[in-house]
Every structure is written in structure tokens, then in C-alpha cells.
Amino acid sequence: MHSLVFIKQVPDAAQVRINYETGTLIREGVPAIINPFDAHAVEAAVQLKDKYGGTVSVMTMGPPMAEEILKKSLAMGADNAFLLSDMVFAGADTLATSYALWAGAKKVAEEVGPIDVYWTGKQAIDGDTAQTGPGIATRFDIPLVTYAAEIKEVDKKNNKIKVSRVVDGGMETVEVPMPCLITAEETINTLRYAPLPYLIRAAQTGVKLLNSSNTEIDADQCGLKNSPTKVKKAFTPPKREQGEMLEGSDEKTLDALFDKLEPMLKQCGKL
Ligand SMILES: Cc1cc2nc3c(=O)[nH]c(=O)nc-3n(C[C@H](O)[C@H](O)[C@H](O)COP(=O)(O)OP(=O)(O)OC[C@H]3O[C@@H](n4cnc5c(N)ncnc54)[C@H](O)[C@@H]3O)c2cc1C
């Protein structure tokens, strides 16, 4: 079982603040972390490797500092790490991002062998579109299983994987042929502490750099100028007024609620 997990470096949301005057995020001094859903995707791929053998590769597209999350993934049990980094990728929207990741993934497969399962997190906590995984699966023309919460079983003989996924109001179990792309929920597993052998191997394993000159990535499909999405405006929604708690017995709170609603109900002719 060969897995390739796409991981994204994101600002630690718990520490991001908003500049209310400019409506922009204050990123200065905010540590960058592996997108939390992606960490669970790495763990899921490592668990598959532990059970069925094979390899786990991880890839990120980002600036050189994104190497940090690749190292972290190696410590979690990944075997190979690829950093897709080049100025031609800068300013990419989700269309250009999924193109570059897809094209980079083909290079990874040349190095590690055919991939059975591609993984992404269900969404990035900063961009939040959840479009990148589906974008990659569409380019490969392979089955896509979103919001995976449990890997039920792998049928190696028939090359199929059975996955439970979160749907509105419940769960659904699907079986798809491999290769496929799975997007992971954080409930798919519990992250483990990195064992010492993995930490040592991570320190010894190099990250391979991919760019537009050592892959067949077409620069004319990358970066800002090839991104059809245009951000017209970014703003912070107005702060909502704080609600009021009505306390006391049921009768007392209902009376108080009625007193507050009565003028409005009269105004719109409901009373
Ligand atoms: C016009 C425009 C310009 C932009 N310019 C920049 C820019 O200069 N720099 C920048 O960082 N962002 C930029 N962005 C944002 C960037 O397009 C998105 O961050 C990116 O396409 C992924 O979308 P998302 O964050 O919504 O991730 P989602 O689609 O929600 O992510 C789902 C999953 O896909 C995988 N994934 C997503 N992104 C990556 C990645 N880079 N590497 C590996 N795996 C990934 C992860 O597994 C993640 O959990 C720009 C967006 C627009 C619209």
C-alpha cells in the first residue's frame, strides 16, 4: 500500500488575531503548524502502512519554511517527503494549487512507485475551501471519498478500500477501487506521540525539492496569473451585539421574554 499525503502549512488559528481597522489577519509572530486535518491524514496513512506494508510519502506546496511540517510528518512515520516550491507557484488559487500538486504527485509516483491512496485533510483551516482534494482527484480521474471517519478494510486482492464517511445526519460506508483520494476528518484516528526510531529517521531523512525545472509542471497553469479566482474584497463581519440571558424560573423567564417580544409582535400585527 503506497500512500501520498498532501499536507499544508497553516498559521496556528488559535493565535491568529484580526486587525479590525484593515480587516486583515495579523500573521506576524504567529507560529505555522501542519493543518490539523492533514496530521490525521498522515496518521491514517501510517496506520495503513503498519497493517498492510508499503510506504507513506508526504508532499506540500509552499515556501522553503514549509519543510518543517514535512519533517514533522517524517517523525510521525512517513518515509519520503517532497517540497514543491518555486516562485512560479506563488499566488495560486485552488485550481492552480490542485494542478501543481497533481503534477508534482506524478513525479512522486515515478520515484516511489504507483500510489494506491492519495490523502488530503477535509479542508485547510485558513483557506477553508475544501476544494483542493476534489481538484486533485478530478485531474487523476479517480474515485474521491470525502469526510472519511474510519477505514473499515482494505481488500488487497480486489484492490478496493472500504471507508466510512460523515454525511448530513449520520455516516455512510462506501467501497471504492484504488487508486483513490480520501479526505480525512479529525475523528478518523487519534494522533500518537512520535516514537524514538521515527524521530531518529526523520532527522536523517532529507526532503526532496521539486520545482518547475525538475518536474513536468507547466508553469502556464501555475501561480497568480493562471488563477481565475479574484478576491474582490476581504472584510470582517460586523460584531454581533452580545445576547441577554434571562434567568429565574420558567414562568419568570417566559414573562420576561414575552415583555420583550410584545412590542415587536404588535408592530408586525401578530398580536
Ligand atoms: C487569488 C488568490 C491568490 C492566492 N495566493 C496565495 C499565496 O500567494 N500563498 C498562499 O499560501 N495561498 C494563496 N492563496 C490561497 C490558496 O489558493 C489556497 O490556500 C490553496 O489553494 C488551498 O486552498 P484552501 O486553503 O482552501 O485548502 P483546502 O482546499 O481547504 O485544503 C484541503 C486539503 O488540501 C491539501 N492542501 C491544500 N493546500 C495545499 C498545499 N499548498 N500543499 C499541500 N496540500 C495542500 C491539504 O491536505 C488540505 O487539508 C490564494 C488564493 C487566491 C484565491
The ligand as an SDF file (V2000), in Angstrom:
LIG
                    3D

 53 58  0  0  0  0  0  0  0  0999 V2000
   -6.1710   34.8470   -5.9870 C   0  0  0  0  0  0  0  0  0  0  0  0
   -5.5940   34.0020   -4.8910 C   0  0  0  0  0  0  0  0  0  0  0  0
   -4.2520   34.1220   -4.5680 C   0  0  0  0  0  0  0  0  0  0  0  0
   -3.6970   33.3360   -3.5510 C   0  0  0  0  0  0  0  0  0  0  0  0
   -2.3920   33.4630   -3.2420 N   0  0  0  0  0  0  0  0  0  0  0  0
   -1.8300   32.6820   -2.2990 C   0  0  0  0  0  0  0  0  0  0  0  0
   -0.4550   32.7660   -1.9770 C   0  0  0  0  0  0  0  0  0  0  0  0
    0.2770   33.5550   -2.5420 O   0  0  0  0  0  0  0  0  0  0  0  0
    0.0450   31.9370   -1.0000 N   0  0  0  0  0  0  0  0  0  0  0  0
   -0.7720   31.0630   -0.3580 C   0  0  0  0  0  0  0  0  0  0  0  0
   -0.2870   30.3280    0.5220 O   0  0  0  0  0  0  0  0  0  0  0  0
   -2.0710   30.9560   -0.6200 N   0  0  0  0  0  0  0  0  0  0  0  0
   -2.6220   31.7510   -1.5780 C   0  0  0  0  0  0  0  0  0  0  0  0
   -3.9370   31.6370   -1.8590 N   0  0  0  0  0  0  0  0  0  0  0  0
   -4.7000   30.6440   -1.1400 C   0  0  0  0  0  0  0  0  0  0  0  0
   -4.5140   29.3000   -1.8480 C   0  0  0  0  0  0  0  0  0  0  0  0
   -5.1100   29.3320   -3.0960 O   0  0  0  0  0  0  0  0  0  0  0  0
   -5.1670   28.2220   -1.0420 C   0  0  0  0  0  0  0  0  0  0  0  0
   -4.6000   28.2220    0.2340 O   0  0  0  0  0  0  0  0  0  0  0  0
   -4.9290   26.8550   -1.6700 C   0  0  0  0  0  0  0  0  0  0  0  0
   -5.4050   26.8160   -2.9860 O   0  0  0  0  0  0  0  0  0  0  0  0
   -5.6180   25.7510   -0.9050 C   0  0  0  0  0  0  0  0  0  0  0  0
   -6.9510   26.0840   -0.6760 O   0  0  0  0  0  0  0  0  0  0  0  0
   -7.5090   26.0020    0.7840 P   0  0  0  0  0  0  0  0  0  0  0  0
   -6.5870   26.7370    1.6680 O   0  0  0  0  0  0  0  0  0  0  0  0
   -8.9350   26.4010    0.7440 O   0  0  0  0  0  0  0  0  0  0  0  0
   -7.3580   24.4500    1.1140 O   0  0  0  0  0  0  0  0  0  0  0  0
   -8.4500   23.3070    1.0860 P   0  0  0  0  0  0  0  0  0  0  0  0
   -8.8880   23.0460   -0.3010 O   0  0  0  0  0  0  0  0  0  0  0  0
   -9.4950   23.5450    2.1240 O   0  0  0  0  0  0  0  0  0  0  0  0
   -7.4720   22.1580    1.5740 O   0  0  0  0  0  0  0  0  0  0  0  0
   -7.8820   20.7980    1.5830 C   0  0  0  0  0  0  0  0  0  0  0  0
   -6.6610   19.9440    1.7040 C   0  0  0  0  0  0  0  0  0  0  0  0
   -5.8570   20.0440    0.5370 O   0  0  0  0  0  0  0  0  0  0  0  0
   -4.4710   19.9110    0.8770 C   0  0  0  0  0  0  0  0  0  0  0  0
   -3.7630   21.1300    0.5220 N   0  0  0  0  0  0  0  0  0  0  0  0
   -4.2630   22.3760    0.3670 C   0  0  0  0  0  0  0  0  0  0  0  0
   -3.2710   23.2450    0.0400 N   0  0  0  0  0  0  0  0  0  0  0  0
   -2.1370   22.5140   -0.0070 C   0  0  0  0  0  0  0  0  0  0  0  0
   -0.7660   22.8180   -0.2620 C   0  0  0  0  0  0  0  0  0  0  0  0
   -0.3630   24.0540   -0.5440 N   0  0  0  0  0  0  0  0  0  0  0  0
    0.1360   21.8140   -0.2310 N   0  0  0  0  0  0  0  0  0  0  0  0
   -0.2480   20.5430    0.0340 C   0  0  0  0  0  0  0  0  0  0  0  0
   -1.5060   20.2040    0.3050 N   0  0  0  0  0  0  0  0  0  0  0  0
   -2.4450   21.1640    0.2860 C   0  0  0  0  0  0  0  0  0  0  0  0
   -4.4240   19.6670    2.3840 C   0  0  0  0  0  0  0  0  0  0  0  0
   -4.4420   18.2930    2.6270 O   0  0  0  0  0  0  0  0  0  0  0  0
   -5.7300   20.2940    2.8700 C   0  0  0  0  0  0  0  0  0  0  0  0
   -6.2040   19.7400    4.0710 O   0  0  0  0  0  0  0  0  0  0  0  0
   -4.5200   32.4250   -2.8490 C   0  0  0  0  0  0  0  0  0  0  0  0
   -5.8760   32.3140   -3.1780 C   0  0  0  0  0  0  0  0  0  0  0  0
   -6.4090   33.0970   -4.1770 C   0  0  0  0  0  0  0  0  0  0  0  0
   -7.8690   32.9730   -4.4870 C   0  0  0  0  0  0  0  0  0  0  0  0
  1  2  1  0
  2  3  1  0
  2 52  2  0
  3  4  2  0
  4  5  1  0
  4 50  1  0
  5  6  2  0
  6  7  1  0
  6 13  1  0
  7  8  2  0
  7  9  1  0
  9 10  1  0
 10 11  2  0
 10 12  1  0
 12 13  2  0
 13 14  1  0
 14 15  1  0
 14 50  1  0
 15 16  1  0
 16 17  1  0
 16 18  1  0
 18 19  1  0
 18 20  1  0
 20 21  1  0
 20 22  1  0
 22 23  1  0
 23 24  1  0
 24 25  2  0
 24 26  1  0
 24 27  1  0
 27 28  1  0
 28 29  2  0
 28 30  1  0
 28 31  1  0
 31 32  1  0
 32 33  1  0
 33 34  1  0
 33 48  1  0
 34 35  1  0
 35 36  1  0
 35 46  1  0
 36 37  1  0
 36 45  1  0
 37 38  2  0
 38 39  1  0
 39 40  1  0
 39 45  2  0
 40 41  1  0
 40 42  2  0
 42 43  1  0
 43 44  2  0
 44 45  1  0
 46 47  1  0
 46 48  1  0
 48 49  1  0
 50 51  2  0
 51 52  1  0
 52 53  1  0
M  END
$$$$
